[in-house]
Amino acid sequence: MVTDVQGVERLRAQDAQAFRSLIERLQQPLTGYLHRLVGDREVALDLAQDTFVQVYKEIGKTSEDLSVDAWIYRIATNYGLRYLNRKHLKQFVRLGSRENFDESLAVAGPEDQTETRILVHQALGKMKPKDAAVLQLHYGNGFTYEEIGQVVGMSSEAVRKRVVRGVEKFRKVYEEKQSTCEDETYRKSIRDTQKER
């Protein structure tokens, strides 16, 4: 994480090269994190762009001892959670009708090539957004409990407890998804076998 005073000062002085370096260093991991959080690559790209614009606007108001990466991830997490809240509100307003994901129309991309990744994504999508964000920051981005605490505005002990509970919730949801997927695969193989006869 960037905490060096000179780097923060260059950003606070709105040094174009410092911002370029910051974006080059964080754009890919931040977009990946947002993609896993919101489940939509295009939305994640938009949210990452909004995050960097917000960083540019607000960096001058920060202190010199700022932990830049944690601060940026906090902004991104807030944008991602706001997006998810609006999305859930829209689904609620439409009387709970959920947008069904037709997996037969899915095109495998570099990030979704394995069944495991799809199951992980679906399991995280069933969790509370803040729980999913904490797990992704810890396991996906390698943040410490203290760094996550800075991102989500919690103590490191509260983050540790949320991670432990989140792992338990994730395992439960993942196992349910996995058994559902296995049942569907089994039923499909039986149907395919019966068609061949």
C-alpha positions in Angstrom: 0.0 0.0 0.0 1.2 3.5 -0.8 1.8 5.5 2.4 5.0 7.4 1.5 4.6 11.1 2.2 6.3 12.2 -1.0 3.9 10.1 -3.1 0.9 11.5 -1.3 2.2 15.1 -1.6 2.7 14.6 -5.3 -0.9 13.4 -5.6 -2.2 16.2 -3.4 -0.3 18.7 -5.7 -2.3 17.1 -8.6 0.9 15.9 -10.3 -0.3 14.4 -13.6 2.5 11.8 -13.7 1.8 10.7 -10.1 -1.9 10.2 -11.0 -0.9 8.3 -14.2 1.3 6.0 -12.1 -1.4 5.5 -9.5 -4.0 4.6 -12.2 -1.6 2.3 -14.0 -0.8 0.5 -10.7 -4.3 0.2 -9.4 -6.7 0.1 -12.3 -6.6 -3.6 -13.0 -6.8 -4.8 -9.4 -9.4 -2.3 -8.5 -11.5 -3.1 -11.6 -11.2 -6.8 -10.8 -12.3 -6.2 -7.2 -15.3 -4.2 -8.4 -16.2 -6.8 -11.0 -16.3 -9.5 -8.4 -18.3 -7.2 -6.1 -21.0 -6.0 -8.6 -20.9 -8.9 -11.0 -20.8 -6.8 -14.2 -17.5 -6.0 -16.0 -18.9 -2.8 -17.7 -20.3 -1.5 -14.5 -17.0 -2.3 -12.7 -15.1 -0.3 -15.3 -17.5 2.7 -14.9 -17.2 2.5 -11.1 -13.4 2.3 -11.2 -13.4 5.4 -13.5 -15.7 7.2 -11.0 -13.4 6.2 -8.2 -10.3 7.7 -9.8 -12.3 10.9 -10.7 -13.3 11.1 -7.0 -9.7 10.5 -5.9 -8.5 13.4 -8.2 -11.2 15.7 -6.8 -10.7 14.9 -3.1 -7.0 14.1 -2.7 -6.2 17.7 -1.8 -8.4 17.4 1.3 -6.6 14.5 2.8 -3.8 14.3 5.3 -0.1 13.7 4.5 -0.1 10.3 6.3 -2.9 9.0 4.2 -2.8 5.3 3.3 -3.7 5.9 -0.4 -4.6 2.4 -1.5 -7.0 1.8 1.5 -8.6 5.2 0.9 -9.1 4.4 -2.8 -10.5 1.0 -2.1 -12.8 2.6 0.4 -14.1 5.0 -2.3 -14.5 2.1 -4.7 -16.3 -0.1 -2.1 -18.7 2.8 -1.4 -19.4 3.2 -5.1 -19.9 -0.6 -5.5 -22.2 -0.9 -2.5 -24.2 2.1 -3.6 -24.6 0.5 -7.0 -25.7 -2.8 -5.5 -28.2 -1.0 -3.1 -29.7 0.8 -6.1 -29.9 -2.4 -8.0 -31.6 -4.2 -5.2 -34.0 -1.3 -4.7 -34.9 -1.5 -8.4 -35.6 -5.2 -8.0 -37.7 -4.6 -5.0 -39.7 -1.8 -6.7 -40.4 -4.3 -9.6 -42.1 -6.4 -6.9 -39.2 -8.7 -6.4 -38.8 -9.9 -9.9 -35.2 -11.0 -10.3 -33.3 -10.8 -13.5 -32.6 -14.4 -14.3 -29.2 -15.3 -15.6 -29.6 -17.7 -18.6 -26.3 -19.7 -18.4 -26.9 -21.1 -21.9 -26.4 -17.6 -23.3 -23.2 -17.0 -21.3 -19.9 -16.6 -23.2 -16.9 -17.7 -21.3 -14.4 -14.9 -20.8 -10.9 -15.1 -19.3 -12.4 -14.5 -15.8 -15.2 -17.0 -16.0 -13.7 -20.0 -17.7 -14.1 -22.5 -14.9 -17.2 -23.8 -13.1 -15.5 -23.0 -9.8 -15.2 -19.3 -10.6 -18.8 -19.2 -11.6 -19.9 -20.9 -8.4 -17.7 -18.5 -6.3 -19.2 -15.5 -8.1 -22.8 -16.8 -7.6 -22.1 -17.6 -3.9 -20.6 -14.1 -3.3 -23.7 -12.6 -5.1 -26.0 -14.3 -2.6 -24.1 -12.8 0.4 -24.6 -9.3 1.8 -22.5 -6.9 -0.3 -20.4 -5.7 2.6 -19.6 -9.3 3.7 -18.7 -10.2 0.1 -16.5 -7.0 -0.1 -14.6 -7.9 3.0 -13.9 -11.4 1.8 -12.8 -10.2 -1.6 -10.5 -7.6 -0.1 -8.9 -10.1 2.3 -8.6 -13.2 0.1 -8.8 -11.7 -3.4 -6.7 -8.6 -2.9 -4.5 -9.7 0.1 -5.5 -6.8 2.4 -4.8 -7.1 6.1 -7.6 -6.7 8.6 -6.3 -3.3 9.5 -6.3 -2.2 5.9 -9.8 -3.5 5.3 -10.8 -1.7 8.4 -9.6 1.5 6.8 -11.5 0.7 3.7 -14.9 -0.1 5.3 -14.6 2.0 8.4 -14.4 -0.7 11.0 -11.9 -1.8 13.6 -9.5 -4.6 12.6 -11.1 -6.9 15.2 -14.5 -6.2 13.8 -13.1 -7.0 10.3 -11.6 -10.2 11.6 -14.9 -11.3 13.0 -16.7 -10.4 9.8 -14.2 -12.4 7.8 -14.7 -15.4 10.0 -18.5 -15.2 9.8 -18.3 -14.4 6.1 -16.3 -17.5 5.4 -18.9 -19.6 7.2 -21.7 -17.9 5.2 -19.7 -18.3 2.0 -19.1 -22.0 2.6 -22.8 -22.6 3.3 -23.9 -20.8 0.1 -21.2 -22.2 -2.0 -22.0 -25.8 -0.9 -25.7 -25.2 -1.7 -24.8 -23.8 -5.1 -22.4 -26.7 -5.8 -25.0 -29.3 -4.9 -27.6 -27.6 -7.0 -25.1 -27.5 -9.9 -24.3 -31.1 -9.5 -28.0 -32.0 -9.4 -28.6 -30.1 -12.6 -25.6 -31.7 -14.3 -26.8 -35.1 -13.2 -30.4 -34.5 -14.5 -29.0 -33.1 -17.8 -26.8 -36.2 -18.3 -29.9 -38.4 -17.7 -32.0 -36.4 -20.2 -29.2 -36.6 -22.7 -28.9 -40.3 -22.2 -32.6 -40.8 -22.6 -32.6 -38.7 -25.9 -29.9 -40.9 -27.3 -32.1 -44.0 -26.9 
